[in-house]
């Protein structure tokens, strides 16, 4: 399913004795505080969104985002009504 060039070349990294570190944000820690900011009106998350696209166009939108095209920072996917 994945294109060969979109996968991380772990074998090549190991041959060069590289150290790779990765991780995710601790979302559960921050979500309650972020929700409080939104509920209180201190923060409007819609101002962060740069694009709105139909859910059916998600793949094309992701390609634009992944290619780092200008203006593709945060996308809202809109489900069909």
Backbone as a printed PyTorch tensor [residue, N CA C, xyz], in Angstrom:
tensor([[[  0.8160,  -1.1970,   0.0000],
         [  0.0000,   0.0000,   0.0000],
         [  0.8580,   1.2610,   0.0000]],

        [[  2.0070,   1.2290,   0.6690],
         [  2.8740,   2.3960,   0.7240],
         [  3.8530,   2.3860,  -0.4340]],

        [[  4.0900,   3.5640,  -0.9740],
         [  5.1180,   3.6840,  -1.9970],
         [  6.4700,   3.4680,  -1.3270]],

        [[  7.3500,   2.7950,  -1.9990],
         [  8.6340,   2.4510,  -1.3970],
         [  9.4040,   3.6800,  -0.9280]],

        [[  9.2980,   4.7760,  -1.6560],
         [ 10.0550,   5.9740,  -1.2890],
         [  9.4220,   6.7620,  -0.1510]],

        [[  8.2370,   6.3530,   0.3180],
         [  7.6100,   7.0820,   1.4190],
         [  7.9070,   6.4280,   2.7640]],

        [[  8.6350,   5.3200,   2.7700],
         [  8.9710,   4.6390,   4.0090],
         [ 10.3550,   5.0650,   4.4650]],

        [[ 10.5470,   5.0360,   5.7780],
         [ 11.8470,   5.4020,   6.3280],
         [ 12.8450,   4.2750,   6.0620]],

        [[ 14.0250,   4.5960,   5.5390],
         [ 15.0120,   3.5650,   5.2230],
         [ 15.7720,   3.1120,   6.4790]],

        [[ 15.1040,   2.3380,   7.3300],
         [ 15.6990,   1.9510,   8.6110],
         [ 16.9890,   1.1600,   8.4250]],

        [[ 17.0400,   0.3270,   7.3880],
         [ 18.2530,  -0.4510,   7.1380],
         [ 19.4610,   0.4350,   6.8710]],

        [[ 19.2820,   1.4500,   6.0420],
         [ 20.3840,   2.3680,   5.7300],
         [ 20.8140,   3.1510,   6.9700]],

        [[ 19.8440,   3.5240,   7.7990],
         [ 20.1760,   4.2420,   9.0330],
         [ 20.9940,   3.3570,   9.9600]],

        [[ 20.6090,   2.0810,  10.0490],
         [ 21.3510,   1.1530,  10.9160],
         [ 22.7660,   0.9250,  10.3940]],

        [[ 22.9320,   0.8470,   9.0690],
         [ 24.2610,   0.6530,   8.4930],
         [ 25.1900,   1.8230,   8.8210]],

        [[ 24.6290,   2.9990,   8.9950],
         [ 25.4250,   4.1830,   9.3060],
         [ 25.5020,   4.4440,  10.8130]],

        [[ 24.9320,   3.5250,  11.6000],
         [ 24.9480,   3.6230,  13.0560],
         [ 24.2930,   4.9160,  13.5480]],

        [[ 23.1840,   5.2890,  12.9110],
         [ 22.4620,   6.4860,  13.2900],
         [ 21.4840,   6.1930,  14.4280]],

        [[ 21.2500,   7.1690,  15.2420],
         [ 20.2410,   7.0710,  16.2930],
         [ 19.0150,   7.8380,  15.8260]],

        [[ 17.8720,   7.2000,  15.8680],
         [ 16.6250,   7.8180,  15.4440],
         [ 15.7010,   7.8940,  16.6500]],

        [[ 15.2020,   9.0780,  16.9150],
         [ 14.2670,   9.2660,  18.0170],
         [ 12.9670,   9.8220,  17.4550]],

        [[ 11.8600,   9.3550,  18.0000],
         [ 10.5590,   9.8280,  17.5600],
         [  9.5940,   9.7720,  18.7300]],

        [[  8.5220,  10.4780,  18.5950],
         [  7.5210,  10.4480,  19.6500],
         [  6.3360,  11.3030,  19.2920]],

        [[  5.3160,  11.1680,  20.0700],
         [  4.1080,  11.9500,  19.8910],
         [  3.9380,  12.9120,  21.0570]],

        [[  3.1800,  13.9290,  20.8240],
         [  2.8160,  14.8630,  21.8780],
         [  1.9240,  14.1330,  22.8820]],

        [[  2.0410,  14.4600,  24.1380],
         [  1.1780,  13.8900,  25.1650],
         [ -0.1670,  14.5990,  25.1130]],

        [[ -0.9870,  14.2450,  24.1270],
         [ -2.2500,  14.9290,  23.8760],
         [ -3.1820,  14.9220,  25.0760]],

        [[ -3.2550,  13.8050,  25.7550],
         [ -4.1860,  13.6980,  26.8820],
         [ -3.8740,  14.7180,  27.9700]],

        [[ -2.6490,  15.1030,  28.0750],
         [ -2.2660,  16.0910,  29.0880],
         [ -2.8000,  17.4840,  28.7260]],

        [[ -2.8150,  17.8160,  27.4490],
         [ -3.1360,  19.1710,  27.0100],
         [ -4.5900,  19.3890,  26.6050]],

        [[ -5.2950,  18.3300,  26.2180],
         [ -6.6640,  18.4770,  25.7170],
         [ -7.5950,  19.1950,  26.7020]],

        [[ -7.6370,  18.8220,  27.9910],
         [ -8.5640,  19.5220,  28.8980],
         [ -8.3200,  21.0330,  28.9640]],

        [[ -7.0550,  21.4550,  29.0270],
         [ -6.7410,  22.8880,  29.0860],
         [ -7.1310,  23.5750,  27.7740]],

        [[ -6.8630,  22.9280,  26.6520],
         [ -7.2240,  23.5020,  25.3590],
         [ -8.7370,  23.6390,  25.2160]],

        [[ -9.4700,  22.6290,  25.6460],
         [-10.9320,  22.7120,  25.5900],
         [-11.4530,  23.8490,  26.4590]],

        [[-10.8520,  24.0360,  27.6220],
         [-11.2490,  25.1530,  28.4910],
         [-11.0310,  26.4960,  27.8010]],

        [[ -9.9060,  26.6400,  27.1060],
         [ -9.6250,  27.8850,  26.3880],
         [-10.6500,  28.1430,  25.2880]],

        [[-11.0540,  27.0890,  24.5870],
         [-12.0510,  27.2330,  23.5220],
         [-13.4140,  27.5610,  24.1150]],

        [[-13.8100,  26.8160,  25.1440],
         [-15.1200,  27.0400,  25.7660],
         [-15.2550,  28.4440,  26.3490]],

        [[-14.1710,  28.9640,  26.8980],
         [-14.2210,  30.2910,  27.5130],
         [-14.1430,  31.4160,  26.4890]],

        [[-13.8460,  31.0780,  25.2420],
         [-13.7400,  32.0920,  24.2030],
         [-12.3720,  32.7500,  24.1270]],

        [[-11.4220,  32.2810,  24.9170],
         [-10.0730,  32.8560,  24.8930],
         [ -9.3110,  32.4700,  23.6190]],

        [[ -9.7520,  31.3790,  22.9960],
         [ -9.0900,  30.9250,  21.7760],
         [-10.1380,  30.4520,  20.7840]],

        [[-10.0010,  30.8820,  19.5380],
         [-10.9100,  30.4760,  18.4700],
         [-10.1370,  29.5700,  17.5070]],

        [[-10.3540,  28.2470,  17.5700],
         [ -9.5670,  27.3390,  16.7330],
         [ -9.8130,  27.5140,  15.2450]],

        [[-10.9140,  28.1140,  14.8570],
         [-11.1730,  28.2980,  13.4260],
         [-10.1610,  29.2370,  12.7880]],

        [[ -9.5140,  30.0760,  13.5680],
         [ -8.5140,  31.0030,  13.0220],
         [ -7.2180,  30.2890,  12.6440]],

        [[ -7.0510,  29.0650,  13.1230],
         [ -5.8520,  28.2910,  12.8040],
         [ -6.0070,  27.5900,  11.4570]],

        [[ -7.2410,  27.3200,  11.0740],
         [ -7.5060,  26.5930,   9.8380],
         [ -7.1820,  27.4490,   8.6200]],

        [[ -6.4200,  26.8800,   7.7110],
         [ -6.0560,  27.6060,   6.4930],
         [ -6.8730,  27.1420,   5.2990]],

        [[ -7.4450,  25.9360,   5.3820],
         [ -8.2120,  25.3930,   4.2670],
         [ -9.3760,  24.5640,   4.7860]],

        [[-10.4710,  24.5640,   4.0380],
         [-11.6080,  23.6920,   4.3090],
         [-11.9050,  22.9440,   3.0200]],

        [[-11.9500,  21.6190,   3.1060],
         [-12.2190,  20.8120,   1.9150],
         [-13.2380,  19.7270,   2.2570]],

        [[-13.9280,  19.2600,   1.2300],
         [-14.8850,  18.1730,   1.4050],
         [-14.1280,  16.9030,   1.7880]],

        [[-14.7560,  16.0830,   2.6080],
         [-14.1340,  14.8420,   3.0500],
         [-13.7110,  13.9890,   1.8630]],

        [[-14.4890,  14.0080,   0.8040],
         [-14.1510,  13.2450,  -0.3990],
         [-12.8860,  13.7250,  -1.0930]],

        [[-12.4350,  14.9380,  -0.7790],
         [-11.2200,  15.4960,  -1.3780],
         [-10.0160,  15.4030,  -0.4360]],

        [[-10.1420,  14.5770,   0.6010],
         [ -9.0860,  14.4910,   1.6250],
         [ -7.7490,  14.0590,   1.0410]],

        [[ -7.7590,  13.0980,   0.1380],
         [ -6.5060,  12.6080,  -0.4290],
         [ -5.7830,  13.7040,  -1.2110]],

        [[ -6.5140,  14.4360,  -2.0150],
         [ -5.9080,  15.5410,  -2.7730],
         [ -5.4050,  16.6390,  -1.8220]],

        [[ -6.1810,  16.9150,  -0.7860],
         [ -5.7770,  17.9280,   0.1990],
         [ -4.5060,  17.4880,   0.9190]],

        [[ -4.4430,  16.2130,   1.2710],
         [ -3.2360,  15.7200,   1.9490],
         [ -2.0170,  15.8450,   1.0460]],

        [[ -2.1900,  15.5720,  -0.2210],
         [ -1.0620,  15.7040,  -1.1580],
         [ -0.5530,  17.1390,  -1.2040]],

        [[ -1.4710,  18.1050,  -1.2060],
         [ -1.0690,  19.5190,  -1.2040],
         [ -0.3540,  19.8720,   0.0910]],

        [[ -0.8920,  19.3790,   1.2090],
         [ -0.2680,  19.6200,   2.5080],
         [  1.1110,  18.9710,   2.5670]],

        [[  1.1940,  17.7090,   2.1430],
         [  2.4450,  16.9640,   2.1920],
         [  3.5050,  17.5810,   1.2940]],

        [[  3.0760,  18.1730,   0.1740],
         [  4.0150,  18.8320,  -0.7470],
         [  4.4210,  20.2150,  -0.2350]],

        [[  3.8640,  20.6050,   0.9080],
         [  4.1540,  21.9050,   1.5380],
         [  3.8470,  23.0800,   0.6130]],

        [[  2.7170,  22.9320,  -0.1010],
         [  2.2830,  24.0360,  -0.9480],
         [  1.9150,  25.2270,  -0.0600]],

        [[  2.1110,  26.4250,  -0.5810],
         [  1.8040,  27.6300,   0.1800],
         [  0.3640,  27.6180,   0.6690]],

        [[  0.1810,  27.9870,   1.9240],
         [ -1.1470,  28.1270,   2.4920],
         [ -1.7400,  26.8580,   3.0690]],

        [[ -1.0520,  25.7370,   3.0040],
         [ -1.5670,  24.4710,   3.5340],
         [ -0.9090,  24.2070,   4.8840]],

        [[ -1.5500,  24.7190,   5.9470],
         [ -1.0090,  24.5450,   7.2970],
         [ -1.9130,  23.6410,   8.1320]],

        [[ -3.2020,  23.9690,   8.1870],
         [ -4.1600,  23.1770,   8.9630],
         [ -5.4510,  23.0920,   8.1590]],

        [[ -5.9180,  21.8700,   7.9360],
         [ -7.0700,  21.6560,   7.0560],
         [ -8.2470,  21.0980,   7.8290]],

        [[ -9.4190,  21.6370,   7.5620],
         [-10.6570,  21.0990,   8.1250],
         [-11.3360,  20.2720,   7.0460]],

        [[-11.6170,  19.0140,   7.3780],
         [-12.3300,  18.1450,   6.4470],
         [-13.8210,  18.2610,   6.7540]],

        [[-14.5880,  18.6070,   5.7490],
         [-16.0230,  18.8250,   5.9130],
         [-16.7940,  17.6080,   5.4150]],

        [[-17.4670,  16.8620,   6.3230],
         [-18.2620,  15.7180,   5.8740],
         [-19.4690,  16.1880,   5.0790]],

        [[-19.9610,  15.3230,   4.2120],
         [-21.1440,  15.6560,   3.4160],
         [-22.3480,  15.8470,   4.3370]],

        [[-23.2100,  16.7630,   3.9830],
         [-24.3850,  17.0410,   4.8220],
         [-25.3920,  15.9150,   4.7110]]])
